[in-house]
Amino acid sequence: MKKITVREIMKLGPCSYYSEEKVTDLIGEGKTPLEILDLEIPKSDKFWLLLRPEYIPIKQLHILAPDFAQEVAYLNPDPSVQAAIDAKRLWVDNKITDEELEKVYAAAWSTTVRAAPWSAAKAAAWVAAYAAADSTWAARAAARAARAAAAAGAADIETKQIEMVKKVFIDMEVTK
């Protein structure tokens, strides 16, 4: 498995907490994605780095996005949330068109995301809407929803999502 280097991470523009010195201390000459997933850093920082098409093929990100969203969907009972997740899965399987997916995304966005104050429920809707729209942002949005869910007393969601990402990298290695 390819190692991710300090140079690669710094080119991505991490927050100021992750200075080049700090990143070097964490990963040395480089670490594989699985090694990065085992680092003692916030899970959201792991998601920020690894949920990118540079490390996970875009098709796999599209598959992962609704799985992440499903983990937090229970926080928002609005039917448009589940509809967005279901539509993304249908789209991944080529059972609906881009236009049909866009309609579901727009409905989830307008009915639940724009109107609600920020909360775990809004985070769930936001993730579902982005899961329908875009794989890369959906996966990152899922990390944000997991943090909101943790604040609402569902701290195990980020851990489940880390396990999902680990499985993706293990499967990618096995199929090489």
VENQUI-V281119 format. One record per backbone hydrogen bond with DSSP energy under -1.0 kcal/mol. CO is the residue of the C=O (numbers start at 0). NH is the residue of the N-H. Records with the same first field share a line. If there is no record, write none. Layout:
CO: NH ; NH
This chain:
3: 30
4: 8
5: 9
6: 10
9: 12
14: 17
16: 18
18: 22
19: 23
20: 24
21: 25
22: 26
23: 27
26: 29
30: 3
31: 35
32: 36
35: 38
38: 40
41: 45
42: 46
43: 47
44: 48
45: 49
46: 50
49: 51
51: 54 ; 55
56: 60
57: 61
58: 62
59: 63
60: 64
63: 67
64: 68
65: 69
66: 70
68: 71
71: 74
72: 75
77: 80
78: 82
79: 83
80: 84
81: 85
82: 86
83: 87
84: 88
85: 89
86: 90
87: 91
88: 92
89: 94
90: 93
96: 100
97: 101
98: 102
99: 103
100: 104
101: 105
102: 106
103: 107
104: 108
105: 109
106: 110
107: 111 ; 112
108: 113
118: 122
119: 123
120: 124
121: 125
122: 126
123: 127
124: 128
125: 129
126: 130
127: 131
128: 132
129: 133
133: 137
134: 138
135: 139
136: 140
137: 141
138: 142
139: 143
140: 144
141: 145
142: 146
143: 147
144: 148
145: 149
146: 150
147: 151
148: 153
149: 152
153: 156
155: 159
156: 160
157: 161
158: 162
159: 163
160: 164
161: 165
162: 166
163: 167
164: 168
165: 169
166: 170
167: 171
168: 172
169: 173
170: 174
